[in-house]
Amino acid sequence: MKKFLKLTLAGALMLCSSSVFAQKFGRVDLAVIIPNMAEYKEASANLETYAKDLQDQLEAIQVEFNTRLADFEKNAGTMTDSVKQLKETELGQLQQRYRDFSQIAQQDLSKKEQELMLPVFDKANEAVKKISQAGGYLVVFNTSNSAAAGLAYFDEAALTDITDAVKRELNVTEDTSTAN
């Protein structure tokens, strides 16, 4: 009986340890996939247009300031002290308006980037999840930037690369003009 118990315990341990080693690990390089997605290209174009609009508005404020400053400098000698003080206050307010708008524009641009890019990243992650589940992978590492992913080292040969499968899932073809 004791011998049977020992054999059963040894068999169970071997079975458990072999199932751990049978797990599949994969890797994917999202930096190759995402920039080539049609949704990413569209979102990037929209973000660029939005940024250009904000930049144009900032430039308009700067042009207005420069015009008023040139007028002030040109006519400062003929202005009364009260008019000069009023013009200086207006110039200061215009500078403050530029700084405020610049700060708000930066915040708005960040929000817009998140709004436009989040669905793209979500779609890529869903494709990775689908391929991972279908392939029976326990863990899939994004090796786009191993430092950002928390990977100090990994043996590439030990991880199955599913990048091409995710590309096929997303109908992504690599555009050499955007490749690094």
HELIX and SHEET records of a PDB file:
HELIX    1   1 LYS A    2  PHE A   21  1                                  20    
HELIX    2   2 LEU A   30  ILE A   33  1                                   4    
HELIX    3   3 ILE A   34  ASN A   36  5                                   3    
HELIX    4   4 ALA A   38  ASN A   75  1                                  38    
HELIX    5   5 ALA A   76  THR A   78  5                                   3    
HELIX    6   6 ASP A   81  GLY A  135  1                                  55    
HELIX    7   7 GLU A  156  ALA A  158  5                                   3    
HELIX    8   8 THR A  163  LEU A  170  1                                   8    
SHEET    1   A 3 TYR A 137  ASN A 142  0                                        
SHEET    2   A 3 LYS A  24  VAL A  28  1                                        
SHEET    3   A 3 THR A 160  ASP A 161  1                                        
END                                                                             
